[in-house]
Amino acid sequence: MKILEHFCTITHHKHLVMKGCFKIGLYRQGLLHDLSKYMPAEFLVGCRYYQGTMSPNNAERRAVGYSSAWLHHKGRNKHHLEYWIDYGVPDKNAGEEHKGICGMKMPVRYVAEMFVDRMSASKNYNKEKYTDSSPLAYYRRGRDHYLIHEDTRALLELLLVMLAEKGEDTTNRFIRCRLLRGKVPYEKEKLDRMRRKLEMRSQKL
């Protein structure tokens, strides 16, 4: 049981997210972020399967076939895309009686917190090897397996690409001054267009 090590890891991560959320104006979310990790259902599992270089949830999955800590966590934290997985509403006009499980469109403020969470986790686990491209690289390794609304996916990808290409300060300013003030269209086509422009500018340099 790595009690102290796990406590320090999750607390350091929480502090990173809190500071990141404060920078973009999400003060309440920064304070409340990941409090469920200190509940016995998550904390004790984290101590038992502590790794130091990755989430203990992965070690628990390998040991027992699923992660009880993650199942507890994802249902209590709205900044995780998995919180927003539900059955879709059938289109009666198209003759649909049922709709399969799919990702719901996340509120913008939780997408912003998800971005900060991913950036902070990369800092926490990569330590001195972290660069502004690290969160994007990690996302790209697993994105084909995400069950996420197409508009939410497009927004998250825009923020991760902006971080990699423009840096943390510019991305935080974009989120605080434009995204959270409703000045950015939350639609896949327009968000993808913005992302492609960033990527094209980078290729020309």
Buried (B, 14 or more C-beta within 10 A) or exposed (E): EBEEBBBEBBEEBBBBBBEBBBBBBBEEBBEBBBEBBEEEBBBBBBBBBBBEEEBBBEBBBEEEEEBBBBEBBBEBBBBBBBBBBEEBEEEEEEEEEEEEEBBBBBEBBBBBBBBBBBBBBBBBBBEEEBEBBBBBEBBEEEBEEEEBBBBBBBBBBBBBBBBBBBEBEEBBEBBBEEBBEEEBEBEBEBBBEBBEEBEEEEEEE
